[in-house]
Amino acid sequence: MRQAAKVRTGYYFRTYFIIPLITLVIAFIAFSFFTNTYIFAEEQRSGTTNFTYSLDEIIVNLKDESRYLKVELALGYNLRGDEKSISEKEVQIRDTLLEIFRSKSVKDILPIENSKSLKNEIQDKVNRLFSEKIVTDIYITDFLVQ
């Protein structure tokens, strides 16, 4: 009799507790996967800079034919996964930067007051290469006009 009672309580425990619990966990995981919420949610993009991606040095002739610019930049971005997107588009980014710098004269670049507008222009044009605004900041690490 005692043996039968143990078997019966084990059956009820398995039937009314374990199986519904497993079903609930599977349903939660499936819901999270299909709606991209909870455990499968993508990180939210904010305007803060958490990481930087350094670009190689760029040397370019300025609009003034006798002058050239040597510059090194770093791109600020927010999410760790954005580094892959930036590295995949590095050639296009360098081309965009060359295009920007070639169109500038010494008067456009040299005054310190113009650096903010130059950074904004670079950020806007580089972000056009991506489906969303990945680049949050532009850092000028080396700047030489000769």
N, C-alpha and C positions, 0 to 999 in steps of 0.2 A: 504494500500500500504506500509506504513511504517512498519507494522507488518510483512509483507511478506519479506521485505528487511532484517529485523533483523533475521528472521528464515533462510534466504538464506545465510547470512554472518556467522551465527553460524554453519551452515552445512558445508560451505567451510572451516572454521577454523578447525572444527573437522576432516574433511576429509583430508585436505592437510597439517595440522600441527600436531595435537595431535596423530592421528593414526600412521603416519610415525615415529614420535618421539618415541612412545612406541615400535614399531617394531624394530627400531634401537637399543634401550636400551636392548631389549630381545636378539637381535642378538649379541650384544657386550658381554653380560653375557654368552651366550652359547659358543661363540668363546673363551672367557677367560677360561671357565671351561674345554673345550676339549683340549686346547693347553697348559694349566697350565701357562698362562701368565697373566699379569696385576693383577686383583684382586685375582686370585687364584694361583698366583705364589708362589713357595716354596722359603723360605729364602735361600740365597746363603751362602755356607759354606766358611769361610775364616780361616786362620791359627791363628787367635787371640783367646785368652781365655777371655770369657765374664762371665762364671759361673764356679763354682767348686762343685764337689761331694765328700764328705768326706767318707772314708771307715773306718770300725772298725779296731781296733788295731790287728796286726798280730804278733804272737809269734811263732818262728820256730827255730828248731835246724839247725845250719849251717853245712857245709860239715865237718868242724873240730868237731868231736863228742862231745867235752867237752864245746863248746860255743853255745850260742843262740843269736838270734836277736829279738828285739822288735821294731816294726816299725808301724807308722801310716802314711797313704798316703791320698792325695786328688787328684782327677783327674780333670784336666781343660778341659772344652769343650766350644763350640762356640754358639750353638743354644739352645734355651730354651727347645725345644722338645727332645733334646738328653738325658735329665735327665731320661726320662721314659725308653729309650733304655738301659741306663747304669744300672738303678735299676733292670730291668728285667734280666740282665746278671751278677748281682753282685756275684752270687755263682761261675760262671765260671771265673770271674775276680779274685776273692780270690784264686781259685784253681791255676790259672796261676801265681799269685804272690807267692804262696807257692812253686810252682815248681821252679820258678826263684831263690828264696832265699835259698831253700834247696841245690841248685846246686852250691852255692857260698861259698867260704871259707872266713875267716877273712881278708886274704891278698887281696881278690877280692873286699871286701866291704869297709874296714876301711879307706884306704887313701882317703882324700877329693878329690883328682884328679879323682878318679874313680866314683864319684857320677853322673857326666854327662853321662858317658857311661851306668851306671846302669839305670838311668832315661830313656835314649833312648831305652834300651832293654825292659824295662817295657812298655813303650809307644808302641813300635812296636808289642810286643806280645799281649797286650790288644786290640790294634786296629784290630788284625787278627780275633777277635771274632765278629766283626761287618762287615756289607757289605761295609761300607765306613769308612774313617778315622775320627772317632768321637773325640777321645782324642787328645787334642792339647798340653797339658802340664802335667807333673807329679810334684806334690809338696810333699816333705817329711816334715811332720809336727812334727814327733817324731822319734828318732833314737837312739837305745841303743844296744850295743853289750856287752855281758857278758860271 
